[in-house]
Each structure stands twice: as structure tokens, then as C-alpha cells.
Amino acid sequence: MIFINPRGAPELACDHCGCRWVDRTNGNHCYECGSEITTAAIEEFQQALVEFSAKGAGQQDNAK
């Protein structure tokens, strides 16, 4: 699950409980409920980061 924070950046959250505290360095598990964060969810989040980064680059170009 991906949330968008108030500044527009994506945040990865647990699909089962919605917790945003995810440990991707120790087995990809949620701190709250212990559910595994799937590879597909991580890939979706990484794509959202790429898209967010591209939007930010476009906004910087417009500010010049």
C-alpha cells in the first residue's frame, strides 16, 4: 500500500494493517503486525519514487 504524505512523496505501508513502519532491511516485515511486505509492493513503491522524483525535477526546471 502506498500513501502520499502532505508534501506529495510516496510512503510504503503494510497492506494488512496500514502501518507505515516497515523494516525492509530485516526480512521485509511490518513492525506492527509482522506481515511480510511483498516484492511486488516494494517494486510498486520504487516506481512511485521514480515518478515522484521525475515530477520534482520538472518543477525545478519550471522554477528557473
MDTraj code that builds the backbone (N, CA, C; nanometers):
import mdtraj as md
import numpy as np

residues = "MET ILE PHE ILE ASN PRO ARG GLY ALA PRO GLU LEU ALA CYS ASP HIS CYS GLY CYS ARG TRP VAL ASP ARG THR ASN GLY ASN HIS CYS TYR GLU CYS GLY SER GLU ILE THR THR ALA ALA ILE GLU GLU PHE GLN GLN ALA LEU VAL GLU PHE SER ALA LYS GLY ALA GLY GLN GLN ASP ASN ALA LYS".split()
xyz = np.array([
    [0.0857, -0.1164, 0.0000],
    [0.0000, 0.0000, 0.0000],
    [0.0907, 0.1232, 0.0000],
    [0.0523, 0.2206, -0.0782],
    [0.1310, 0.3434, -0.0836],
    [0.0430, 0.4601, -0.0390],
    [0.0952, 0.5366, 0.0555],
    [0.0318, 0.6601, 0.0987],
    [0.1092, 0.7760, 0.0373],
    [0.0445, 0.8863, 0.0185],
    [0.1115, 1.0086, -0.0265],
    [0.1143, 1.1039, 0.0922],
    [0.2337, 1.1427, 0.1336],
    [0.2430, 1.2312, 0.2501],
    [0.2059, 1.3747, 0.2111],
    [0.1932, 1.4650, 0.3083],
    [0.1495, 1.6015, 0.2787],
    [0.2366, 1.6773, 0.1774],
    [0.3603, 1.6391, 0.1630],
    [0.4474, 1.7042, 0.0644],
    [0.4410, 1.6373, -0.0720],
    [0.3577, 1.5318, -0.0832],
    [0.3383, 1.4658, -0.2110],
    [0.4265, 1.3455, -0.2362],
    [0.5117, 1.3114, -0.1400],
    [0.6020, 1.1967, -0.1569],
    [0.5321, 1.0665, -0.1192],
    [0.5633, 0.9599, -0.1905],
    [0.5039, 0.8304, -0.1568],
    [0.5675, 0.7711, -0.0318],
    [0.4864, 0.6968, 0.0447],
    [0.5349, 0.6237, 0.1616],
    [0.4819, 0.4819, 0.1546],
    [0.5692, 0.3851, 0.1729],
    [0.5292, 0.2447, 0.1716],
    [0.4633, 0.2100, 0.3039],
    [0.3517, 0.1380, 0.2976],
    [0.2806, 0.0941, 0.4179],
    [0.2415, -0.0523, 0.4027],
    [0.2136, -0.1138, 0.5137],
    [0.1737, -0.2544, 0.5172],
    [0.0352, -0.2714, 0.4544],
    [0.0224, -0.3705, 0.3655],
    [-0.1068, -0.3995, 0.3028],
    [-0.2084, -0.4549, 0.4020],
    [-0.1612, -0.5109, 0.5126],
    [-0.2510, -0.5764, 0.6074],
    [-0.3043, -0.4822, 0.7152],
    [-0.2179, -0.3984, 0.7722],
    [-0.2636, -0.3132, 0.8825],
    [-0.2494, -0.1635, 0.8544],
    [-0.1805, -0.1276, 0.7460],
    [-0.1653, 0.0128, 0.7100],
    [-0.0503, 0.0832, 0.7788],
    [0.0213, 0.0113, 0.8651],
    [0.1346, 0.0705, 0.9359],
    [0.2396, 0.1172, 0.8357],
    [0.2960, 0.2336, 0.8605],
    [0.3999, 0.2861, 0.7719],
    [0.5399, 0.2529, 0.8212],
    [0.5496, 0.1783, 0.9298],
    [0.6796, 0.1377, 0.9827],
    [0.7132, 0.0017, 0.9268],
    [0.7906, 0.0014, 0.8215],
    [0.8245, -0.1205, 0.7500],
    [0.9758, -0.1376, 0.7556],
    [1.0191, -0.2580, 0.7954],
    [1.1616, -0.2871, 0.8014],
    [1.2019, -0.3630, 0.6765],
    [1.2556, -0.2916, 0.5780],
    [1.2960, -0.3559, 0.4532],
    [1.4383, -0.4082, 0.4594],
    [1.5066, -0.3875, 0.5722],
    [1.6439, -0.4367, 0.5842],
    [1.6507, -0.5689, 0.6594],
    [1.5422, -0.6094, 0.7232],
    [1.5439, -0.7320, 0.8036],
    [1.4245, -0.8198, 0.7683],
    [1.4235, -0.8702, 0.6465],
    [1.3203, -0.9647, 0.6076],
    [1.1933, -0.9046, 0.5533],
    [1.1891, -0.7745, 0.5282],
    [1.0712, -0.7098, 0.4692],
    [0.9430, -0.7378, 0.5463],
    [0.9410, -0.7014, 0.6730],
    [0.8238, -0.7241, 0.7567],
    [0.7760, -0.5937, 0.8206],
    [0.6468, -0.5901, 0.8467],
    [0.5848, -0.4767, 0.9152],
    [0.6198, -0.4828, 1.0640],
    [0.6555, -0.3703, 1.1210],
    [0.6843, -0.3652, 1.2643],
    [0.5581, -0.3902, 1.3474],
    [0.4435, -0.3450, 1.2991],
    [0.3189, -0.3510, 1.3764],
    [0.2602, -0.4920, 1.3810],
    [0.2376, -0.5539, 1.2642],
    [0.1672, -0.6825, 1.2619],
    [0.2558, -0.7994, 1.2205],
    [0.3761, -0.7723, 1.1725],
    [0.4685, -0.8782, 1.1346],
    [0.4471, -0.9356, 0.9956],
    [0.3493, -0.8839, 0.9217],
    [0.3228, -0.9344, 0.7867],
    [0.4394, -0.9018, 0.6943],
    [0.4619, -0.9920, 0.6009],
    [0.5684, -0.9705, 0.5035],
    [0.5263, -0.8642, 0.4031],
    [0.6193, -0.7765, 0.3701],
    [0.5982, -0.6786, 0.2641],
    [0.6457, -0.7457, 0.1356],
    [0.5563, -0.7627, 0.0416],
    [0.5863, -0.8398, -0.0782],
    [0.6826, -0.7660, -0.1715],
    [0.7481, -0.8443, -0.2542],
    [0.8362, -0.7871, -0.3561],
    [0.7570, -0.6963, -0.4498],
    [0.6348, -0.7373, -0.4830],
    [0.5505, -0.6556, -0.5717],
    [0.5205, -0.5199, -0.5081],
    [0.4939, -0.5165, -0.3780],
    [0.4661, -0.3893, -0.3094],
    [0.5893, -0.3001, -0.3101],
    [0.7053, -0.3597, -0.2894],
    [0.8296, -0.2823, -0.2896],
    [0.8574, -0.2276, -0.4295],
    [0.8339, -0.3088, -0.5321],
    [0.8531, -0.2617, -0.6695],
    [0.7567, -0.1488, -0.7032],
    [0.6314, -0.1597, -0.6590],
    [0.5332, -0.0534, -0.6816],
    [0.5777, 0.0758, -0.6130],
    [0.6302, 0.0633, -0.4917],
    [0.6793, 0.1794, -0.4182],
    [0.7988, 0.2423, -0.4899],
    [0.8908, 0.1588, -0.5375],
    [1.0077, 0.2114, -0.6095],
    [0.9658, 0.2867, -0.7357],
    [0.8630, 0.2360, -0.8047],
    [0.8122, 0.3056, -0.9236],
    [0.7499, 0.4399, -0.8845],
    [0.6774, 0.4411, -0.7730],
    [0.6179, 0.5661, -0.7250],
    [0.7270, 0.6677, -0.6907],
    [0.8387, 0.6210, -0.6360],
    [0.9508, 0.7109, -0.6061],
    [1.0109, 0.7689, -0.7336],
    [1.0245, 0.6855, -0.8360],
    [1.0784, 0.7326, -0.9641],
    [0.9865, 0.8409, -1.0212],
    [0.8556, 0.8160, -1.0172],
    [0.7595, 0.9136, -1.0695],
    [0.7612, 1.0420, -0.9885],
    [0.7716, 1.0302, -0.8554],
    [0.7784, 1.1484, -0.7694],
    [0.9043, 1.2285, -0.7998],
    [1.0153, 1.1582, -0.8172],
    [1.1418, 1.2250, -0.8480],
    [1.1336, 1.2981, -0.9816],
    [1.0720, 1.2352, -1.0798],
    [1.0580, 1.2984, -1.2114],
    [0.9720, 1.4240, -1.2033],
    [0.8665, 1.4200, -1.1240],
    [0.7814, 1.5384, -1.1052],
    [0.8607, 1.6502, -1.0396],
    [0.9422, 1.6150, -0.9408],
    [1.0244, 1.7160, -0.8716],
    [1.1244, 1.7799, -0.9648],
    [1.1824, 1.7012, -1.0531],
    [1.2785, 1.7562, -1.1491],
    [1.2092, 1.8524, -1.2440],
    [1.0877, 1.8183, -1.2850],
    [1.0108, 1.9064, -1.3722],
    [0.9740, 2.0368, -1.3048],
    [0.9423, 2.0305, -1.1768],
    [0.9069, 2.1511, -1.1025],
    [1.0286, 2.2411, -1.0856],
    [1.1464, 2.1809, -1.0667],
    [1.2675, 2.2618, -1.0547],
    [1.2993, 2.3307, -1.1854],
    [1.2773, 2.2626, -1.2972],
    [1.3018, 2.3236, -1.4269],
    [1.2084, 2.4415, -1.4495],
    [1.0831, 2.4300, -1.4045],
    [0.9855, 2.5379, -1.4202],
    [1.0173, 2.6579, -1.3317],
    [1.0886, 2.6363, -1.2221],
    [1.1201, 2.7447, -1.1302],
    [1.2340, 2.8325, -1.1804],
    [1.3055, 2.7852, -1.2798],
    [1.4219, 2.8619, -1.3295],
    [1.3788, 2.9750, -1.4184],
])
top = md.Topology()
chain = top.add_chain()
for i, resn in enumerate(residues, 1):
    res = top.add_residue(resn, chain, resSeq=i)
    for name in ("N", "CA", "C"):
        top.add_atom(name, md.element.get_by_symbol(name[0]), res)
traj = md.Trajectory(xyz[None], top)
